[in-house]
């Protein structure tokens, strides 16, 4: 990753977005576990799906740069 950063291919902003999205997704999953109201569970599930799609896109980009 250091080489990619030094070459300007993967920035600190990219790494921050990866870390932030990962943490956000983990927190959403923990929150959903504590919800009781079905509509809140559904909303949390939608947010989890959206965050997972975003994280997957970041991971694809990250892995493609590493190979």
C-alpha positions, 0 to 999 in steps of 0.5 A, a space after each residue: 500500500 505504501 508504494 501505491 500511495 507514493 505513486 499516487 495510485 491509492 491516496 490517504 483519502 481512499 484508505 480513509 474511505 475504506 476504513 470509514 466504510 468498514 467501521 460504519 458497516 460493522 456499527 450498522 450490523 451491531 445496531 441492527 442486532 439490538 433493534 426490535 421494531 421490524 421497520 427499524 430492522 428493515 431500514 438498517 438492513 437496507 443501509 447495510 446493503 448499501 454500505 456493503 455495495 460501497 465497500 465491495 466497490 472499494 475492495 475491488 478497486 483496492 485488490 485490482 491495484 494490488 495484483 
